[in-house]
Amino acid sequence: MLAHMLHPMPMMAPHMLHDVLHCAVHMQDRRLSVVEPHVTESEDTFTVEAHAPGVAAADVKIEFDSESNSVRIKGSTSSSAHTHFIEFTTAFGHRAVDADKASATVEDGIITIKMPKAPESEAEAATQVLIPVSGTVNEDASNSADGNAYNLTLVAAGFNASEITVEAQKNAQPHRMQQDGLLRITGESSRLKRKKLDEVYRLPRDADVVGATAWAVDGLLTIRVPKRPASSARRIPISLEAAGASRRKIPETAEREESKSDEEAEDAVMV
């Protein structure tokens, strides 16, 4: 009976054991902060706190992306025995923020970002843009590269250019996906009785309706809406005035001279 209860332990192939040991050794060399950033909200500010033990303030990079309305925290610091790094992205949802007034500090392994909210009136501001309709083809627009603009062509037989109204509504905060811009086309033909236009289209978030053009020629209505240039990430400055914020950054020459003391300190780190 005892023989039926005992099962031989499966042996691990030598190459599999080598891979496991190899991964374990290298995991000790790289330490990733896995604590999710903590976001708190007050009446006028978002506060983001992220744990980044072992990452020096000078190695931290914080950027704001207006398209996704988010901040990205990234950084890594290497010593003789370990590399500590952090990489997180935190979004602020549909609430508009003022990245120009944002600030950040790094102290005792904690990154703190202060992101002021934009005024509510600015977040809700929507702009109406009337796009004039020409009776002649816009040669400059039609000959430009298609990759730089969105083009829409509709059948408008029986409509004169003066009988068509093209109106665009853009939102001041393009990251608010539920309020993307709208393009509305209306008109009534004086030549064809009961012939009307009433079309609504949702515009992509990078559509620049201010520079849009339209023309109605030979029964076709063409609308060209340029694309806004891709927004570049905005760097958020990090204050180094906090106590102890920069003392962990060791110059390369000093790091070689103090390698022995570094190794002794790293031996005290629990793995």
Backbone bond lengths (Angstrom), bond angles and torsions (degrees), N, CA, C in turn:
res aa  C-N    CA-C-N  psi(-1)  N-CA   C-N-CA  omega(-1)  CA-C   N-CA-C  phi
1 M - - - 1.461 - - 1.509 111.06 -
2 L 1.358 113.58 -40.91 1.456 117.84 179.53 1.514 110.98 -63.24
3 A 1.319 116.87 -33.03 1.458 120.28 -179.69 1.521 111.11 -64.22
4 H 1.338 117.22 -33.64 1.464 119.88 179.43 1.529 111.62 -73.48
5 M 1.335 117.80 -23.99 1.457 120.63 -177.80 1.524 112.08 -82.46
6 L 1.312 117.13 -24.50 1.454 120.37 -178.37 1.521 110.52 -90.46
7 H 1.341 115.52 134.28 1.471 120.62 177.84 1.515 107.91 -124.68
8 P 1.307 116.39 137.08 1.475 119.14 179.45 1.527 110.22 -65.41
9 M 1.341 116.85 139.33 1.462 121.71 178.43 1.523 109.00 -74.27
10 P 1.344 118.09 129.05 1.469 119.40 -179.41 1.518 110.99 -66.42
11 M 1.314 115.67 136.44 1.454 120.89 -179.89 1.525 109.24 -86.82
12 M 1.356 116.14 139.99 1.466 121.43 179.08 1.519 109.13 -87.53
13 A 1.298 115.55 134.43 1.452 119.80 179.25 1.525 109.92 -60.63
14 P 1.343 118.17 146.69 1.477 120.46 -177.36 1.517 113.03 -56.61
15 H 1.359 117.97 -40.76 1.467 119.56 -177.06 1.525 110.96 -69.30
16 M 1.368 117.51 -31.03 1.455 120.76 177.73 1.523 110.18 -70.39
17 L 1.344 117.31 -40.50 1.457 120.87 178.05 1.525 110.71 -62.90
18 H 1.323 117.15 -38.24 1.462 121.12 178.61 1.524 111.02 -63.68
19 D 1.351 117.12 -42.08 1.466 120.82 -179.99 1.518 111.32 -64.39
20 V 1.328 116.60 -41.36 1.467 120.24 -179.70 1.523 110.63 -63.61
21 L 1.318 116.99 -45.90 1.460 120.66 -180.00 1.519 110.87 -65.70
22 H 1.332 117.20 -37.44 1.465 121.54 179.77 1.523 110.40 -63.70
23 C 1.326 117.56 -43.71 1.467 121.44 179.19 1.519 110.74 -65.91
24 A 1.344 116.85 -40.75 1.459 119.93 -178.46 1.523 110.96 -62.96
25 V 1.349 116.82 -40.51 1.461 120.34 -179.80 1.520 110.76 -64.52
26 H 1.330 117.27 -44.05 1.465 120.57 -176.76 1.519 112.03 -74.61
27 M 1.314 118.61 -26.85 1.465 120.22 176.19 1.523 110.35 -66.31
28 Q 1.363 116.75 -28.31 1.451 119.74 177.50 1.524 110.98 -71.19
29 D 1.341 117.99 -22.17 1.454 121.17 -177.86 1.523 112.40 -83.92
30 R 1.327 118.50 -20.14 1.458 121.67 -176.41 1.532 108.68 -124.53
31 R 1.333 115.80 126.05 1.452 120.95 -176.31 1.518 108.90 -121.80
32 L 1.301 116.40 112.84 1.465 122.63 -178.61 1.522 109.45 -101.04
33 S 1.336 115.84 131.80 1.459 120.06 175.07 1.528 108.17 -72.57
34 V 1.328 117.41 121.13 1.462 121.57 -176.41 1.522 111.68 -109.18
35 V 1.329 117.38 6.64 1.463 120.59 179.07 1.522 108.83 -82.26
36 E 1.321 116.33 119.82 1.468 120.30 -178.72 1.529 110.38 -63.24
37 P 1.351 117.16 141.48 1.464 119.69 177.22 1.528 111.15 -59.43
38 H 1.313 115.37 142.71 1.464 121.69 179.49 1.526 108.84 -100.16
39 V 1.325 116.46 123.84 1.465 121.50 -177.03 1.522 109.26 -112.83
40 T 1.319 115.69 125.38 1.457 121.17 174.39 1.528 108.55 -119.05
41 E 1.320 115.63 154.75 1.465 120.75 -175.04 1.519 110.20 -131.10
42 S 1.322 115.43 128.72 1.457 121.00 173.25 1.521 108.23 -109.46
43 E 1.291 116.34 -169.29 1.463 119.73 -177.09 1.517 112.51 -64.98
44 D 1.327 117.75 -32.52 1.461 119.75 -174.94 1.530 114.33 -130.42
45 T 1.348 118.63 5.81 1.464 120.01 -174.85 1.517 111.99 -148.84
46 F 1.347 115.16 144.06 1.458 121.87 166.83 1.526 107.28 -98.45
47 T 1.330 116.68 138.51 1.463 121.48 175.27 1.520 108.52 -121.20
48 V 1.319 116.05 123.63 1.462 121.98 -179.53 1.525 107.90 -113.32
49 E 1.326 117.13 126.76 1.459 122.29 176.49 1.524 109.00 -120.38
50 A 1.321 115.33 126.78 1.466 120.69 -179.33 1.519 109.35 -128.26
51 H 1.335 116.60 138.55 1.459 121.92 178.67 1.527 109.28 -85.33
52 A 1.321 115.78 126.30 1.465 120.63 179.25 1.523 109.78 -138.54
53 P 1.338 118.51 62.01 1.470 120.48 -179.75 1.523 111.67 -63.64
54 G 1.321 115.19 132.15 1.456 120.13 178.67 1.504 114.82 87.77
55 V 1.343 118.77 -7.71 1.467 121.81 -179.92 1.527 108.78 -98.36
56 A 1.333 116.87 120.93 1.461 121.92 -178.14 1.520 110.33 -72.25
57 A 1.331 115.45 151.25 1.466 120.68 -179.33 1.519 111.39 -59.74
58 A 1.341 117.14 -37.80 1.462 120.54 -178.61 1.525 112.64 -67.43
59 D 1.330 117.13 -16.48 1.471 120.55 -178.68 1.528 112.47 -98.83
60 V 1.321 117.68 0.18 1.467 121.12 -177.89 1.528 109.74 -90.70
61 K 1.315 115.74 136.03 1.466 122.31 178.35 1.529 108.33 -126.36
62 I 1.330 115.92 125.60 1.465 121.59 -179.17 1.523 108.35 -122.99
63 E 1.335 117.01 125.81 1.459 121.73 -178.18 1.522 110.24 -129.94
64 F 1.326 115.53 146.35 1.464 122.05 176.41 1.516 109.24 -109.34
65 D 1.333 116.25 130.94 1.464 122.16 178.04 1.524 108.75 -110.25
66 S 1.331 116.62 115.25 1.465 120.61 -175.33 1.522 112.51 -70.01
67 E 1.332 117.40 -29.89 1.460 119.83 -177.81 1.531 111.39 -66.61
68 S 1.321 116.99 -42.29 1.462 120.56 -179.73 1.530 112.49 -98.10
69 N 1.350 116.14 -2.63 1.467 122.06 179.92 1.532 110.41 53.13
70 S 1.323 115.39 53.12 1.459 120.25 -174.71 1.527 110.75 -142.95
71 V 1.328 115.40 161.44 1.466 121.50 174.01 1.521 108.72 -114.60
72 R 1.315 114.72 143.49 1.468 120.78 177.73 1.522 108.51 -116.50
73 I 1.326 115.41 127.12 1.459 122.25 179.24 1.529 107.49 -108.57
74 K 1.319 116.16 125.10 1.460 119.54 -177.33 1.528 109.39 -146.55
75 G 1.325 116.02 142.22 1.454 119.73 176.83 1.510 112.04 177.04
76 S 1.313 115.84 157.09 1.465 120.75 177.13 1.524 109.24 -153.04
77 T 1.319 115.23 143.74 1.459 121.95 178.17 1.527 108.38 -132.11
78 S 1.324 116.33 129.26 1.468 121.47 -177.50 1.512 110.71 -109.82
79 S 1.311 115.19 141.99 1.463 122.11 172.78 1.519 107.19 -123.34
80 S 1.322 116.50 -171.23 1.465 119.47 -177.50 1.518 112.52 -67.72
81 A 1.326 117.80 -22.58 1.469 120.24 -175.06 1.520 113.42 -117.88
82 H 1.344 118.21 -26.20 1.464 119.48 -172.84 1.527 111.13 -139.52
83 T 1.330 114.40 159.96 1.465 122.31 169.48 1.516 107.54 -124.00
84 H 1.314 116.65 117.19 1.458 122.18 178.26 1.523 108.04 -100.52
85 F 1.329 117.21 132.84 1.459 118.38 -179.37 1.522 111.20 -146.90
86 I 1.338 113.76 160.21 1.468 121.95 179.90 1.522 108.39 -140.99
87 E 1.334 116.56 143.30 1.466 121.46 175.50 1.525 108.52 -156.27
88 F 1.328 115.74 110.63 1.451 122.06 -179.83 1.521 109.45 -140.96
89 T 1.334 115.66 153.53 1.462 121.89 172.00 1.522 108.10 -127.21
90 T 1.322 116.00 129.43 1.462 121.87 -179.53 1.519 109.35 -124.19
91 A 1.332 116.87 126.80 1.464 121.74 -178.73 1.527 110.12 -102.90
92 F 1.339 115.34 152.98 1.462 121.76 -179.95 1.524 112.49 -104.46
93 G 1.324 116.43 17.64 1.460 120.09 177.06 1.513 112.15 65.00
94 H 1.311 115.67 -138.23 1.464 121.12 -176.46 1.520 112.94 -95.53
95 R 1.324 117.21 5.50 1.468 120.27 -178.88 1.524 109.27 -86.33
96 A 1.325 116.95 124.02 1.460 120.94 -179.30 1.524 110.43 -70.81
97 V 1.332 116.03 142.96 1.457 121.62 179.92 1.523 109.57 -127.30
98 D 1.324 115.35 163.14 1.462 121.85 -179.71 1.523 108.24 -110.12
99 A 1.336 116.17 90.74 1.465 120.64 -175.70 1.524 112.02 -68.64
100 D 1.334 118.12 -22.62 1.458 120.39 179.89 1.528 111.64 -64.71
101 K 1.318 117.48 -24.72 1.463 121.54 -178.37 1.530 112.18 -105.00
102 A 1.319 116.72 9.03 1.461 120.30 -179.04 1.531 110.59 -72.12
103 S 1.324 116.28 151.33 1.460 121.67 178.02 1.521 108.82 -142.28
104 A 1.324 116.03 161.92 1.469 120.45 -179.01 1.522 109.90 -149.25
105 T 1.314 115.11 150.97 1.466 122.14 175.29 1.525 108.91 -136.35
106 V 1.319 115.86 154.99 1.465 122.13 174.59 1.519 107.06 -129.41
107 E 1.320 116.74 118.22 1.462 120.77 -177.11 1.522 109.53 -147.88
108 D 1.336 115.34 127.06 1.471 121.99 177.04 1.528 112.38 55.35
109 G 1.323 116.16 38.52 1.460 120.16 177.09 1.508 115.02 79.16
110 I 1.335 117.85 10.82 1.465 121.87 179.02 1.525 109.29 -118.17
111 I 1.330 116.54 125.33 1.461 122.24 175.38 1.525 107.87 -95.68
112 T 1.325 116.41 126.16 1.460 121.48 -179.96 1.526 109.41 -121.46
113 I 1.325 116.32 124.35 1.465 122.35 179.99 1.519 108.92 -116.06
114 K 1.328 116.15 128.94 1.459 122.39 174.52 1.520 108.14 -106.62
115 M 1.339 115.84 115.12 1.463 121.49 -177.97 1.526 109.43 -117.99
116 P 1.341 117.43 102.78 1.470 119.42 -179.81 1.535 111.35 -66.22
117 K 1.312 115.72 147.55 1.458 120.43 175.37 1.526 109.81 -80.90
118 A 1.324 116.29 147.08 1.453 120.31 174.57 1.524 108.64 -77.53
119 P 1.318 117.81 152.44 1.473 119.75 177.42 1.521 110.94 -54.59
120 E 1.312 116.16 140.47 1.467 120.54 -177.24 1.507 111.95 -59.58
121 S 1.321 117.18 -35.07 1.466 120.60 -179.59 1.518 110.65 -63.20
122 E 1.356 116.19 -37.41 1.458 119.93 178.21 1.516 111.11 -69.05
123 A 1.333 116.99 -37.46 1.461 120.76 -178.56 1.520 111.53 -66.39
124 E 1.343 116.70 -31.88 1.447 119.36 -175.80 1.531 113.35 -94.65
125 A 1.338 116.12 -2.97 1.462 118.43 -173.31 1.524 111.10 -66.89
126 A 1.297 116.25 125.65 1.462 121.80 175.00 1.520 107.93 -118.65
127 T 1.313 117.04 142.99 1.462 121.69 -174.60 1.518 109.92 -116.82
128 Q 1.326 115.84 131.84 1.455 122.13 175.52 1.527 108.51 -94.72
129 V 1.312 116.26 128.88 1.466 121.50 -179.64 1.518 108.44 -125.05
130 L 1.326 116.02 121.63 1.460 121.27 177.50 1.524 108.63 -91.61
131 I 1.329 115.79 120.81 1.464 121.31 -178.40 1.524 108.43 -97.83
132 P 1.327 118.98 112.19 1.466 120.56 -179.43 1.528 111.73 -65.36
133 V 1.316 115.96 142.82 1.468 122.04 -179.72 1.517 108.33 -105.67
134 S 1.308 116.06 120.69 1.462 122.01 -178.35 1.534 110.53 -92.74
135 G 1.323 114.96 155.47 1.465 119.78 176.94 1.512 113.10 -92.82
136 T 1.331 116.85 1.79 1.461 122.14 177.86 1.522 109.54 -127.46
137 V 1.311 115.11 155.47 1.464 120.30 -178.29 1.526 109.86 -69.94
138 N 1.318 116.35 134.94 1.458 122.13 174.27 1.522 107.80 -82.21
139 E 1.329 115.75 98.19 1.460 120.27 -174.41 1.520 112.38 -63.10
140 D 1.326 116.33 -39.61 1.468 118.81 -178.89 1.525 110.83 -62.43
141 A 1.350 116.47 -41.57 1.456 120.14 -178.59 1.519 111.50 -72.11
142 S 1.316 117.19 -40.27 1.463 120.22 -176.87 1.517 112.43 -70.74
143 N 1.337 117.74 -25.15 1.463 120.95 -178.35 1.522 112.75 -93.86
144 S 1.329 117.60 -5.88 1.459 120.23 -178.80 1.525 110.56 -76.93
145 A 1.318 115.33 164.27 1.470 120.75 -177.82 1.523 110.79 -64.12
146 D 1.338 116.31 131.08 1.461 120.79 -178.11 1.518 112.36 -66.74
147 G 1.321 116.81 -25.43 1.448 119.30 -178.28 1.513 114.02 -68.64
148 N 1.324 116.72 -12.44 1.460 120.30 -177.83 1.524 113.01 -98.32
149 A 1.322 117.67 3.01 1.466 119.60 -176.23 1.527 110.13 -156.03
150 Y 1.342 114.70 160.85 1.456 122.34 172.33 1.521 108.30 -98.99
151 N 1.334 116.31 135.38 1.456 121.13 -178.84 1.516 110.18 -120.77
152 L 1.332 116.01 134.88 1.458 122.41 179.38 1.518 108.57 -129.10
153 T 1.336 116.99 127.85 1.460 121.85 179.14 1.521 109.45 -123.32
154 L 1.323 116.40 126.95 1.459 122.74 -179.34 1.529 110.25 -124.38
155 V 1.320 115.41 150.11 1.473 120.53 173.65 1.521 108.23 -77.64
156 A 1.335 115.18 123.74 1.466 120.72 180.00 1.522 109.38 -135.07
157 A 1.332 115.50 47.24 1.465 120.30 -179.87 1.522 110.13 -63.57
158 G 1.327 115.93 133.46 1.461 121.17 179.59 1.514 114.17 90.38
159 F 1.334 116.95 -1.67 1.459 121.09 -179.59 1.521 110.29 -107.07
160 N 1.319 115.44 131.88 1.453 121.34 171.46 1.524 108.51 -84.57
161 A 1.318 117.21 153.86 1.466 120.65 -178.27 1.523 111.93 -57.11
162 S 1.339 116.21 -34.54 1.466 119.68 -178.55 1.524 112.70 -72.43
163 E 1.331 117.73 -12.13 1.458 121.66 -178.56 1.532 112.81 -95.86
164 I 1.319 116.82 1.81 1.467 121.42 -177.05 1.526 109.39 -113.00
165 T 1.311 114.99 134.38 1.468 121.47 176.72 1.526 108.75 -117.72
166 V 1.320 115.38 126.76 1.468 121.35 177.68 1.529 107.16 -118.68
167 E 1.326 115.49 119.63 1.454 120.86 -177.07 1.524 109.51 -128.93
168 A 1.319 115.51 135.00 1.471 120.80 179.90 1.519 109.27 -117.29
169 Q 1.313 114.96 144.09 1.467 121.37 175.88 1.518 107.47 -122.14
170 K 1.299 114.74 118.76 1.466 118.88 179.10 1.511 109.01 -113.25
171 N 1.330 114.96 154.32 1.459 120.40 177.47 1.512 108.88 -103.54
172 A 1.322 116.10 140.84 1.461 120.18 -177.41 1.520 112.30 -67.69
173 Q 1.330 117.76 -19.55 1.461 121.97 -179.81 1.521 108.76 -116.60
174 P 1.347 119.04 91.66 1.464 121.14 -174.99 1.511 114.96 -62.42
175 H 1.354 118.48 -19.57 1.462 119.75 -179.26 1.524 111.83 -73.40
176 R 1.336 117.71 -11.59 1.462 119.80 -178.87 1.530 108.58 -82.63
177 M 1.313 114.18 91.25 1.455 120.11 -168.98 1.525 112.88 -62.17
178 Q 1.327 117.98 -29.69 1.451 118.99 -177.42 1.526 111.57 -76.15
179 Q 1.349 118.00 -5.02 1.443 121.32 -179.99 1.524 110.59 -128.86
180 D 1.322 116.59 44.04 1.452 120.07 174.93 1.522 109.77 -62.45
181 G 1.349 115.59 160.41 1.457 119.97 -179.13 1.511 112.58 -64.03
182 L 1.321 115.20 153.25 1.461 121.97 178.25 1.527 110.02 -122.96
183 L 1.311 115.13 147.21 1.460 122.07 176.72 1.528 107.94 -120.68
184 R 1.342 115.62 120.94 1.464 119.69 -178.68 1.520 109.81 -118.30
185 I 1.338 115.05 133.43 1.467 122.15 -178.81 1.526 107.92 -121.19
186 T 1.307 116.56 120.53 1.465 121.57 179.51 1.526 109.53 -130.68
187 G 1.303 115.69 157.82 1.470 120.21 177.97 1.514 111.65 175.51
188 E 1.319 116.07 159.79 1.465 122.39 177.59 1.519 108.39 -138.91
189 S 1.323 115.79 125.86 1.464 121.30 -176.39 1.525 110.78 -81.35
190 S 1.310 115.31 132.59 1.465 120.18 175.29 1.525 111.12 -85.62
191 R 1.309 116.51 -14.86 1.460 120.89 -179.20 1.522 111.32 -89.02
192 L 1.316 116.88 -38.82 1.462 121.23 -179.02 1.520 108.92 -110.02
193 K 1.313 116.29 119.62 1.458 120.69 -178.27 1.529 110.20 -66.54
194 R 1.336 114.74 141.46 1.464 123.81 178.20 1.526 113.02 60.66
195 K 1.303 116.68 18.88 1.464 119.95 178.15 1.524 108.61 -96.60
196 K 1.326 116.25 116.27 1.455 121.24 -177.09 1.528 111.23 -131.89
197 L 1.313 113.68 157.02 1.461 121.73 173.25 1.523 108.36 -115.69
198 D 1.303 116.63 133.62 1.469 121.37 175.20 1.530 107.92 -157.59
199 E 1.322 114.86 88.42 1.467 121.21 -176.08 1.531 109.31 -124.61
200 V 1.336 116.37 143.52 1.458 121.90 177.57 1.521 108.49 -129.81
201 Y 1.329 116.46 131.46 1.458 122.15 -179.97 1.527 109.16 -128.44
202 R 1.309 115.47 144.43 1.461 120.52 176.25 1.518 108.96 -88.99
203 L 1.322 115.76 129.75 1.458 121.13 -177.60 1.528 111.22 -89.41
204 P 1.325 116.93 145.54 1.470 119.62 173.08 1.523 110.21 -62.18
205 R 1.322 115.94 157.09 1.455 119.77 -175.66 1.524 113.52 -66.39
206 D 1.335 117.68 -23.74 1.461 119.25 -179.27 1.523 112.34 -95.74
207 A 1.342 117.72 14.12 1.466 120.96 179.04 1.526 109.76 -75.37
208 D 1.338 116.49 131.14 1.462 122.74 179.31 1.526 108.62 -103.52
209 V 1.332 115.95 89.27 1.471 120.25 -173.72 1.515 112.16 -70.13
210 V 1.335 117.63 -19.28 1.465 119.49 -179.85 1.529 110.60 -63.94
211 G 1.322 117.36 -33.77 1.458 120.58 -179.51 1.515 113.81 -97.35
212 A 1.326 118.44 14.45 1.470 121.70 -177.91 1.526 111.61 -72.15
213 T 1.320 115.22 149.19 1.466 122.16 176.43 1.524 109.27 -133.39
214 A 1.340 116.12 157.68 1.474 120.66 -179.56 1.524 109.01 -148.86
215 W 1.332 115.22 149.17 1.465 120.29 175.59 1.525 109.30 -150.50
216 A 1.323 115.09 146.70 1.472 122.36 178.96 1.521 107.99 -120.17
217 V 1.332 116.36 111.87 1.460 122.71 -177.01 1.521 108.97 -138.30
218 D 1.338 116.28 130.81 1.468 122.28 175.40 1.526 112.45 56.81
219 G 1.314 117.34 38.35 1.459 121.16 175.58 1.514 115.07 79.74
220 L 1.321 116.99 10.15 1.463 120.72 178.06 1.530 109.16 -122.00
221 L 1.313 116.16 134.37 1.453 122.42 175.91 1.531 108.13 -104.82
222 T 1.312 115.31 124.16 1.467 121.21 -179.72 1.525 108.98 -118.16
223 I 1.314 115.60 130.32 1.461 121.58 178.91 1.528 107.92 -123.90
224 R 1.304 115.09 129.60 1.458 120.54 179.61 1.525 109.16 -120.00
225 V 1.343 116.20 122.73 1.461 121.69 -179.18 1.527 108.19 -118.69
226 P 1.334 118.58 114.05 1.479 120.42 179.96 1.523 111.66 -64.07
227 K 1.312 114.69 157.16 1.465 121.05 175.07 1.520 109.21 -94.29
228 R 1.334 115.61 139.98 1.452 119.40 173.71 1.523 109.07 -73.60
229 P 1.333 117.49 145.73 1.473 119.38 176.02 1.532 109.90 -59.70
230 A 1.304 115.01 145.35 1.462 119.71 179.29 1.523 109.64 -59.50
231 S 1.322 115.69 131.67 1.461 119.84 -178.06 1.518 109.82 -73.96
232 S 1.320 116.14 135.49 1.456 120.98 177.08 1.524 109.67 -88.83
233 A 1.309 115.59 149.19 1.464 119.83 -179.99 1.522 109.79 -63.27
234 R 1.322 115.88 139.06 1.460 121.87 -178.46 1.519 109.64 -98.22
235 R 1.325 116.44 125.07 1.459 121.65 -177.80 1.525 109.98 -76.50
236 I 1.307 117.19 132.48 1.465 122.72 176.63 1.523 107.85 -98.98
237 P 1.343 118.11 121.88 1.474 120.02 -177.45 1.522 111.84 -67.55
238 I 1.329 114.76 146.33 1.465 121.46 178.46 1.524 108.49 -111.44
239 S 1.314 115.96 124.10 1.459 120.72 178.69 1.516 109.88 -75.63
240 L 1.335 116.29 128.60 1.460 121.33 179.46 1.523 111.72 -101.81
241 E 1.336 116.10 12.23 1.457 120.03 -177.53 1.525 112.77 -82.39
242 A 1.328 116.70 -15.05 1.466 118.89 -179.57 1.525 109.99 -63.41
243 A 1.303 115.20 146.93 1.464 119.79 -176.58 1.514 110.58 -61.45
244 G 1.335 114.86 127.25 1.461 119.86 175.81 1.505 113.60 76.85
245 A 1.333 119.38 9.22 1.458 120.47 -174.33 1.510 111.82 -71.68
246 S 1.333 117.62 -32.68 1.461 119.65 -174.60 1.517 113.99 -112.23
247 R 1.322 118.52 -1.18 1.447 118.79 -173.96 1.518 113.07 -73.66
248 R 1.348 117.66 -14.10 1.458 120.02 -177.96 1.513 112.06 -83.90
249 K 1.345 116.66 -10.76 1.453 120.18 178.04 1.520 109.47 -82.84
250 I 1.327 117.81 113.27 1.461 122.14 -175.79 1.519 108.41 -106.69
251 P 1.355 119.21 128.31 1.466 120.85 176.99 1.516 110.60 -60.04
252 E 1.345 116.00 154.97 1.459 120.08 -176.19 1.519 111.61 -61.79
253 T 1.339 118.17 -40.08 1.472 120.27 -178.35 1.514 110.96 -64.93
254 A 1.338 115.96 -40.86 1.456 119.07 179.50 1.516 111.53 -70.06
255 E 1.331 116.31 -30.05 1.456 119.37 -178.08 1.512 110.90 -66.90
256 R 1.350 117.43 -36.05 1.459 119.63 177.98 1.529 110.90 -66.24
257 E 1.365 116.09 -42.02 1.449 119.80 -177.86 1.517 112.22 -67.09
258 E 1.352 116.26 -30.20 1.449 119.84 -176.31 1.526 112.04 -103.93
259 S 1.338 117.61 21.52 1.458 120.94 -175.70 1.525 111.58 -61.26
260 K 1.355 116.11 -36.02 1.460 118.68 -178.82 1.524 110.66 -66.05
261 S 1.339 116.27 -44.45 1.463 118.84 179.90 1.514 110.87 -67.05
262 D 1.343 117.93 -33.28 1.461 121.63 177.07 1.519 110.83 -63.87
263 E 1.346 115.44 -42.85 1.448 118.97 -179.41 1.525 110.90 -63.59
264 E 1.348 115.86 -38.91 1.458 118.77 178.73 1.512 110.81 -65.07
265 A 1.340 116.45 -37.97 1.459 119.71 179.17 1.497 111.26 -69.14
266 E 1.344 117.79 -37.63 1.457 120.51 -178.79 1.515 111.42 -70.38
267 D 1.349 116.73 -25.96 1.449 119.25 178.56 1.532 110.99 -64.84
268 A 1.315 117.47 -22.02 1.449 121.46 -178.05 1.522 112.56 -84.57
269 V 1.362 116.62 -6.30 1.453 120.98 -179.53 1.524 109.37 -81.46
270 M 1.309 116.03 128.64 1.463 120.23 178.37 1.514 109.81 -77.05
271 V 1.339 116.98 136.94 1.457 122.68 -179.78 1.516 108.96 -105.34
